């Protein structure tokens, strides 16, 4: 899927990357999508501040490669989805 960003959205993304918050625009967009997914997933019981803390802790830990990180995110979200679906049946 291709998306077209407005000029303002492009500037905002570049400002975030240029400030050093994320190494690339792709990483910043992935973080934004993760936030939206988490915010819309009702199973997360923590607050926004807790989520920010967890994300910051994970990003700064340096313990996982990017591939390992996204693999763990996939595993976690798959588990959360399976648990959510099992409650609905």
C-alpha positions in Angstrom: 0.0 0.0 0.0 1.3 3.4 -0.9 0.3 6.5 1.1 0.7 10.2 0.3 1.7 12.4 3.2 0.8 16.0 3.4 3.7 18.4 3.5 2.9 19.1 7.2 3.0 15.4 8.0 6.3 15.0 6.2 7.8 17.9 8.1 6.6 16.5 11.4 8.1 13.1 10.7 11.4 14.6 9.5 11.6 16.8 12.6 11.1 13.7 14.8 13.9 11.8 13.0 16.2 14.8 12.8 15.8 15.3 16.6 17.2 11.8 17.0 14.0 10.2 18.4 14.1 7.5 15.7 16.8 6.5 13.3 14.5 6.6 10.3 11.1 7.7 9.0 10.2 4.0 8.8 11.0 3.5 12.4 9.0 6.6 13.4 6.0 5.4 11.4 6.2 2.0 12.9 6.2 3.5 16.4 3.2 5.6 15.5 1.3 2.5 14.2 2.3 0.6 17.4 0.9 3.4 19.5 -2.4 3.5 17.5 -2.7 -0.3 17.7 -2.1 -0.3 21.5 -4.4 2.6 22.1 -7.2 0.9 20.2 -6.6 -2.5 21.8 -8.7 -2.7 24.9 -6.7 -5.5 26.6 -3.9 -3.1 27.5 -4.6 -2.0 31.1 -1.8 0.4 31.5 -2.0 4.2 31.0 -0.4 6.3 28.3 2.5 7.2 30.6 3.2 3.5 31.3 3.2 2.8 27.6 5.6 5.7 27.0 7.9 4.4 29.7 7.8 0.9 28.3 8.5 2.1 24.8 11.4 4.3 26.0 12.8 1.5 28.1 12.7 -0.9 25.1 14.2 1.6 22.7 17.1 2.6 25.0 17.9 -0.9 26.2 19.9 -1.8 23.1 19.5 -5.4 24.0 17.7 -6.5 20.8 18.4 -5.9 17.2 15.6 -4.3 15.2 14.7 -7.7 13.7 14.6 -9.3 17.1 12.5 -6.5 18.5 9.8 -6.7 15.8 9.8 -10.4 16.1 9.1 -10.2 19.8 6.4 -7.6 19.1 4.8 -9.9 16.6 4.9 -12.8 19.1 3.4 -10.6 21.9 0.6 -9.2 19.7 -0.2 -12.6 18.3 -0.6 -13.9 21.9 -2.7 -11.0 22.9 -4.9 -11.4 19.8 -5.3 -15.2 20.5 -6.3 -14.4 24.2 -8.7 -11.8 23.1 -10.3 -14.0 20.5 -10.6 -16.9 23.0 -12.6 -14.7 25.4 -15.0 -13.8 22.6 -15.9 -17.4 21.8 
